[in-house]
Amino acid sequence: MISRKNRSTLWGLVGAYLLYLAYELFRDQSDTSMSMAVRVLFIVLFAVAGVGLIVSALVVWKRAQEEEEKEEKPDDQDSMK
């Protein structure tokens, strides 16, 4: 089973790849096989999806990190007794 931290890392990588695709569509203006309206639509779509995935991945990763820290704290208190 994949942990929440690993899943969020994968989401972040997918989000970064979507941002890369949006950048490549923006940068390569010489390709005339796609109309400008469709190109702008996909640039916006990939950019919004990429940023959304990265943000949600960071939130999930941070929550998983906090849960791990909470689970470790009671063990530290038991060992002190």
Buried (B, 14 or more C-beta within 10 A) or exposed (E): EEEBBEBBBEBBEBBBEBBEBBBEBBEEEEEEEEEEEEBEEBBEBBBEBBBEBBEBBBEBBEEBEEEEEEEEEEEEEEEEE
